[in-house]
Amino acid sequence: MNMISNRYRIRCLWPVALLSAAFVVLCASIPGAPAFARGPAAAGTPVLVELFTSEGCSDCPPADDLLARLDREQFAPGVHAIVLSEHVTYWNHQGWEDPFSMQQVDYRQQDYVQHFGLQSPYTPQMVVDGAQQFVGNNGPALNLAMTKAVSDSKQPLDIVDAQWNKDGVHFGVHTSAAHGEHLFAALAQDVAPSKVSAGENAGRTLNYVAVVRALKEYKSDFADGHPLAISASEMKKDAAGSAVRLVVFLADTHTGHVEAVAEQSLTKP
C-alpha cells in the first residue's frame, strides 16, 4: 500500500470535489431540481452505500458528513439507502489509531480494488451496490450512482428472528442465492462520536453513522432461515452503544455486485 501516492491522488482530486460541491449547492437552489430532493425514509428500493474512511485522513470528514446526510434525509427518489461506514487500518501510522478501524474492512476494500481494476485502495471511497465507485465526498456522483442502482433488479432478502444476547447476534435470512453469491453480515454502531487528539484531524470531534464493528462472510447454508450468528468474539472491542444495525447483503463474489440488501435495528440487552 503506497500511502504517499494515495494521498497525492485524493488531494489532486480535491478541486474536482470542490466544484462538485458547488454544483450540489446550485442544484439545491433550483426549484424542482431532482438532485438531493428529500425523500421518505426507509422507502423505495434498498441500495447499499459503503464508505471506506479513516480518522487519520483529513479529506474524509466531508465524505462522512455526506454519508450521514444520506442516512438522515434519504434524499434519493425511489431509494432506501442502507449505509455502512467502514474504517480502514492503513492510516493508523499517521500518529492516530482509528478506534473503529478493522482489518476485515481492509480486505473488503481490497476486493473492490480488484473488481474495479484500481491501482490501490484509497480514502474516502464510496461504493454503491458494489457496482460503482467514486471519491466519497462527490455528491453528484453519489446521486447518479443511486439513480443507476435503483434501475437494477434486486433479489428479495428478509432478516428473520434477529436478536442480540450475551453470546452475540443471532439471525436468519430468507433469500434464494445463485451460484457464486455469498452472504455478508455487518453489525454497525448506529451513531459513534469520536474526539481525535492526533494525526491529520487532531482537535476535531467527528460524528459517524452506521460504523461497522463486525463484518462476516457466509459462503453457504444461509438461506431459508438457517441459523446464523456473529459471536461476541467477532465484534470489534466496545462494539456497543445501545443501538446497532444488522445489515445483511448478498453479493456476487466474481463481480462484487450487491444483489440484495436488508437491515434491521437491534438494541443491546
C-alpha positions in Angstrom: 0.0 0.0 0.0 1.6 3.3 -1.1 0.2 5.9 1.2 2.1 8.8 -0.4 0.6 8.0 -3.8 -2.9 7.6 -2.4 -2.8 10.9 -0.5 -1.5 12.6 -3.6 -4.2 11.1 -5.7 -7.0 12.3 -3.4 -5.5 15.7 -2.9 -5.3 16.1 -6.6 -9.0 15.3 -6.9 -9.8 17.9 -4.2 -10.5 20.8 -6.7 -12.9 18.4 -8.5 -14.7 17.7 -5.2 -15.0 21.5 -4.6 -16.5 22.0 -8.0 -18.9 19.1 -7.3 -19.9 20.7 -4.0 -20.7 23.9 -5.8 -22.8 22.0 -8.3 -24.8 20.5 -5.5 -25.5 23.9 -3.9 -26.5 25.2 -7.3 -28.9 22.3 -7.9 -30.4 22.7 -4.5 -31.3 26.3 -5.2 -33.2 25.5 -8.4 -36.9 24.9 -7.8 -38.0 21.4 -8.7 -34.4 20.2 -9.1 -34.4 16.4 -8.6 -30.9 16.1 -7.1 -30.9 15.8 -3.3 -34.6 16.1 -3.1 -35.7 14.9 0.4 -37.4 11.5 0.2 -39.2 9.4 2.7 -37.0 7.4 5.0 -36.9 3.6 4.5 -39.0 3.8 1.3 -38.0 2.6 -2.1 -35.6 0.1 -3.5 -32.9 -0.9 -0.9 -29.4 0.2 -2.1 -26.2 -0.5 -0.2 -23.8 2.5 0.1 -20.4 1.8 1.6 -17.9 4.4 2.6 -14.3 3.5 3.2 -12.9 6.1 5.5 -10.4 6.8 8.3 -10.0 9.3 11.2 -6.4 9.7 10.0 -7.5 11.1 6.7 -8.1 14.9 6.6 -10.1 14.5 3.3 -12.6 12.1 4.9 -14.8 14.2 7.2 -16.8 15.8 4.2 -17.5 12.2 3.0 -18.5 11.1 6.5 -20.9 14.1 6.6 -22.4 13.2 3.2 -23.0 9.6 4.3 -24.7 10.9 7.5 -26.8 13.2 5.4 -27.9 10.4 3.1 -28.7 8.2 6.1 -30.7 11.0 7.7 -32.6 12.6 4.8 -32.8 9.6 2.3 -32.7 12.2 -0.4 -32.6 10.0 -3.5 -36.0 9.5 -5.0 -37.1 5.8 -5.0 -34.1 4.7 -3.0 -33.9 3.3 0.5 -30.2 3.9 1.2 -28.7 1.4 3.6 -25.3 2.9 4.6 -22.2 1.5 6.2 -19.2 3.5 7.4 -16.1 1.2 7.1 -12.9 2.3 8.7 -9.6 1.1 7.2 -6.4 0.5 9.2 -3.7 1.7 6.8 -3.9 5.3 8.0 -3.1 4.2 11.6 0.6 5.0 11.3 -0.1 8.7 10.8 0.0 9.5 14.6 -3.6 8.5 15.4 -5.0 5.0 15.5 -8.6 5.0 14.3 -10.6 3.2 17.1 -13.1 1.9 14.5 -10.6 0.5 12.1 -10.7 -3.2 11.2 -8.6 -5.5 9.0 -11.8 -7.1 7.7 -12.6 -3.7 6.2 -9.2 -3.6 4.5 -9.8 -7.0 3.0 -13.2 -6.0 1.7 -11.8 -2.8 0.1 -9.0 -4.8 -1.5 -11.6 -7.0 -3.1 -13.1 -3.8 -4.7 -9.6 -2.7 -5.8 -9.5 -5.9 -7.9 -13.1 -5.7 -9.1 -12.8 -2.2 -10.3 -9.2 -2.6 -11.6 -7.8 0.1 -9.4 -4.1 0.5 -8.7 -4.5 0.7 -4.9 -7.1 1.4 -2.2 -7.8 5.0 -1.2 -9.9 7.1 1.2 -12.5 8.4 1.1 -14.0 5.9 -1.3 -17.7 5.4 -1.7 -19.1 2.2 -3.4 -22.8 1.9 -4.4 -24.2 -1.7 -4.5 -20.7 -3.0 -5.2 -21.1 -1.8 -8.8 -20.0 1.9 -8.9 -17.1 3.6 -7.0 -16.0 7.3 -6.7 -14.4 9.7 -4.3 -16.6 9.7 -1.2 -17.3 13.4 -1.0 -18.7 13.7 -4.5 -22.4 14.3 -4.0 -23.4 14.4 -7.7 -21.6 11.1 -8.3 -23.5 9.6 -5.4 -26.8 10.8 -6.7 -26.1 9.4 -10.2 -24.9 6.1 -8.8 -28.1 5.6 -6.8 -30.2 6.5 -9.8 -28.4 3.8 -11.7 -28.7 1.3 -8.8 -32.4 1.7 -8.4 -32.9 0.8 -12.0 -31.2 -2.6 -11.5 -33.3 -5.5 -10.4 -32.8 -6.9 -6.8 -33.4 -10.2 -5.3 -35.8 -10.4 -2.2 -34.0 -10.7 1.1 -35.5 -10.7 4.6 -33.9 -10.9 8.0 -35.8 -13.2 10.4 -35.6 -13.9 14.1 -32.8 -11.4 14.8 -31.8 -10.9 18.4 -28.8 -9.9 20.5 -27.9 -11.8 23.6 -24.7 -12.1 25.6 -23.3 -14.6 23.1 -23.7 -12.3 20.1 -26.2 -11.6 17.4 -28.3 -14.4 16.1 -30.5 -14.2 13.0 -31.6 -15.9 9.8 -32.4 -14.8 6.3 -34.9 -15.7 3.6 -33.4 -15.4 0.1 -32.6 -17.5 -2.9 -28.9 -17.3 -3.7 -27.4 -18.2 -7.0 -24.1 -20.0 -7.6 -21.2 -17.7 -6.7 -23.2 -15.5 -4.3 -22.2 -15.2 -0.7 -24.0 -13.5 2.2 -22.3 -10.8 4.2 -23.4 -9.6 7.6 -22.3 -6.3 9.2 -23.1 -5.2 12.7 -22.9 -1.4 12.7 -23.0 1.0 15.6 -25.9 3.4 15.0 -24.0 6.6 15.9 -20.4 7.0 17.0 -18.9 10.3 18.1 -15.1 10.5 18.4 -12.7 13.2 19.6 -9.5 13.0 17.6 -6.4 14.1 19.5 -3.6 13.4 17.0 -3.0 13.0 13.2 -4.4 15.0 10.4 -7.8 15.5 12.1 -6.3 16.5 15.5 -8.6 18.6 17.6 -11.8 17.7 15.7 -14.8 15.9 17.1 -16.1 13.6 14.3 -19.6 12.0 14.2 -20.2 8.8 12.3 -23.3 6.8 11.5 -23.6 3.0 10.9 -19.9 2.3 11.9 -19.1 -1.3 11.1 -18.0 -3.1 14.3 -18.2 -6.7 12.9 -18.1 -8.0 9.3 -18.7 -11.6 8.4 -19.0 -13.6 5.2 -21.1 -16.7 4.9 -20.3 -18.9 1.9 -23.1 -21.5 2.2 -26.0 -22.7 4.3 -27.5 -19.3 4.9 -30.9 -19.3 3.1 -34.3 -20.4 4.2 -33.9 -19.1 7.8 -30.8 -21.2 8.5 -29.5 -20.1 12.0 -26.6 -17.6 11.6 -24.6 -15.7 14.2 -22.0 -13.0 14.8 -20.4 -14.0 18.0 -19.3 -11.5 20.7 -15.6 -12.5 20.0 -16.0 -11.5 16.3 -17.1 -8.0 17.2 -14.7 -5.1 17.5 -14.0 -4.2 21.1 -16.5 -1.8 22.5 -18.9 -2.6 19.6 -21.6 -1.1 21.5 -23.8 1.7 22.2 -27.2 0.5 22.9 -28.4 0.8 19.3 -26.9 -1.1 16.4 -27.9 -2.0 12.9 -27.7 -5.5 11.4 -27.1 -5.1 7.7 -27.1 -8.2 5.5 -26.4 -8.3 1.8 -26.0 -10.9 -0.9 -23.0 -10.3 -3.3 -21.7 -11.9 -6.4 -18.2 -12.9 -5.5 -17.0 -12.7 -9.1 -18.1 -9.1 -9.8 -18.7 -7.7 -6.3 -22.2 -6.5 -7.2 -24.7 -6.5 -4.4 -27.8 -8.5 -5.5 -29.9 -7.9 -2.3 -29.6 -6.0 0.9 -31.7 -5.6 4.1 -31.2 -4.0 7.5 -32.8 -4.3 11.0 -32.3 -2.2 14.1 -31.3 -4.1 17.3 -30.9 -3.0 20.9 -28.2 -4.4 23.1 -29.6 -6.2 26.1 
